[in-house]
Amino acid sequence: MRILDRHIARRTATNTAIVLTILAAFVVSVDVFLNLEGYLRAARHVAGQDAGPVRTAVFAALAVIDLWGPRLLQLAPQLVGASLIAGVGFTCAQFQRKREFVAVLASGVSLHRLSAPIIAVALAAVTLVALTQEFILPPMAHLLSRTHGQVLQRRVNAFAVPLLPDGQRRLFYASAFDPNDQQLRDALIWERDDAGRVLRRIAASSATWDGDAWALEDGQAEDAEHPGVFTPVVKIRSDLSPTAITALRVRGYAESLSLRSIKRALAIAGSERDSSFRKRLNAIGWGRLAVLEGMLLATVVALPFFLQREPANMVQQSMKAAPLAVGVLVTSAVGSAWPARIAHLDWRLHRAHDCAARCALGAGEHPHLERTAKRDPLTVGQVSDQPVAR
């Protein structure tokens, strides 16, 4: 039986790998045809405008690999799930065509026993995807937001931080945030009570994350009860860490975090269970497990259609298995992503609701407050229309 198990497992793994390669090549080739000029422009930017056609082609190929390497790893659950189903179908079709199933069943081996190596391959594929999401993809998470004009770059550009709430009812604003240095520039922080009234406003030329709190440079605080009186502030402890800011502002970043990073972010968030960011992280963590389970379940659902005691038309069996198996994959993917999107929408509505607190205190006499207030695009009752960084 070990020889038979290895034979079935090897053929299933080979067919799955072939289908996976074809799907990945198809996805990448479609993007290359649609954005060829963008890849060539990025290649000329790196290789030089006077570079020859061969050198430009080489750098264009490197640009495609650089952009789609992390993206294919992010798409691994969807690609591997579909490839598993197709690989199992092709494997069973080969066995049926050569009547190998008939010979094995005639020797007394049951269909349930024949399904064991196929399920083992599916478990190995799911484990490989889980390890990729946990250890390989998170270091590349910051590369997923790049556009075609930003390929071959390793740093995330700084982006503006409109009003972001933390778990202590504060509101954070900064003219720019650099994820690489974990620094907020021209930071403004509003501390509020339970009713949302501003108690104190803190301004600093910059705020740098030290692993536990925001270290303020030239930090000054102004109480609502004593306007015009400023006191120095050195640090602000908050659950709004650089990871949280990047996850909220950079599309696709939170979904690429490892479960360990998600647990650390949840631990920093403390006991604020109503935090929209906490809800989103919980949805992403549990949703990732749901997608992995959906990959395995889709394979198990499709197996009875392919493992037949008598020779059958595998095309018809594939047509019967496809709706159920694909339905499981789509349901697990949509069901896992929907709570995270709802939590993100809840955060955006929460930010819009709290916008009026932005100008609760005037610019005052503090230079940082006055300079930032002039540059700040937000006004009372108005939400910034700046797009989410991509």
C-alpha positions, 0 to 999 in steps of 0.5 A, a space after each residue: 500500500 505504501 507504493 500505491 499511496 506514494 504513486 497517488 500522492 505523487 501524481 496528485 501533487 504533480 498535477 496540482 503543481 502544473 495547474 497552479 503554475 498555469 493559473 499563476 502564469 495566466 494571472 501575471 500575463 494578463 497584468 503584463 499585457 494590460 500594464 506593459 508600458 508601466 513595467 517598461 517605464 519602471 525598467 527605464 527608470 532603473 536601468 537608465 533612459 539610454 539602456 539598450 533593449 536587452 537591458 530594458 527587457 531584463 529589468 522589465 522582467 525583474 519588475 514583473 517578478 518583483 511586483 507579482 512575487 508578493 502578490 502571488 503569495 497573497 493570492 496563494 489560498 485562492 490559487 492553491 484551492 482551485 489548483 487542488 480541485 483541478 489536480 484531484 480531478 486530473 489525477 482521478 481521470 488518469 486513473 480512470 482512463 488507464 483502468 487503474 482504479 478497477 485493478 485496485 478495487 479488484 484487489 480488495 482496496 476500498 475507495 475510502 482507502 484510495 482517498 487517504 493519499 489525496 487528502 494527505 496532499 491536500 493537508 500538506 498544501 494547506 499547511 504550506 499555505 499557512 506557513 507561507 502566510 505566517 512566515 514568508 508573506 508578512 516581511 513582504 506586506 509593505 510591498 503589496 501596496 506598490 503600484 506599477 510605477 513603484 516596482 523595484 522599490 523597497 520603501 513605503 512612501 510617507 502618507 498623510 494621517 487624517 483623524 484616527 481614533 485609538 482605544 483611549 478615545 484620543 484622536 490622532 492627526 499628522 501631516 505625514 507618517 513614515 512607516 519605515 522610520 515609524 514617525 509622525 510629523 506635525 502630530 496633533 492629538 486630542 484627548 476626549 472624555 466619554 461624551 466626546 468633548 475635548 479635554 486636552 490637545 497635544 501638539 508636537 513637531 514629530 512623534 516616534 514610536 519607541 516600541 511601547 509609546 509615542 516619544 514626542 519632540 517639542 511636545 506641548 499640551 493645552 487644556 481646554 479649561 486653560 487655553 493658552 497655557 502649555 505644558 511639556 509632554 514627553 510620551 503618549 501611550 496609545 494602542 494606535 501603533 505604527 502597525 495599526 496606522 499602516 493597516 488602516 491606511 495601506 490597503 492589503 497590509 492588515 490582511 498580510 500580517 501574521 497571526 503572531 503580529 495580529 495577536 501582538 496588535 490585539 494585546 496592545 489594543 488592551 481591553 477596548 473590545 469596541 475598537 473598530 481596529 480590534 474588530 477588524 484584526 479579529 475578523 482577519 485572524 479568524 477569516 484566515 483560518 476559515 479560508 484554510 479550512 475551506 481549501 480542505 473542505 472543497 477538496 473533500 467535497 469534490 472527491 466523491 464525484 471523482 472516485 468512482 467504482 466504475 468507469 465514468 465520464 469525468 467531464 460530467 463528474 467535473 461539471 457536477 463537482 465544480 459548483 459545490 467545490 467552487 461554492 465552498 471556496 468562494 463562500 469561505 473567501 467572501 465570508 472571511 473578508 466581509 466582517 473585516 470590510 464591515 469593521 473597516 467601514 465602521 471605522 470610517 463612519 466613526 472617523 466621520 462622526 468624530 470630525 467635528 472635534 478636529 477644531 474644538 480648540 483653535 490654533 492658539 499661540 503655539 507655533 506647531 498648532 498654528 502651522 498644522 492648522 493652516 496645512 490641515 485639510 479638515 474643517 468642522 463637519 468635513 471629512 478629508 477626501 484623501 484616498 487610501 494609500 495603495 
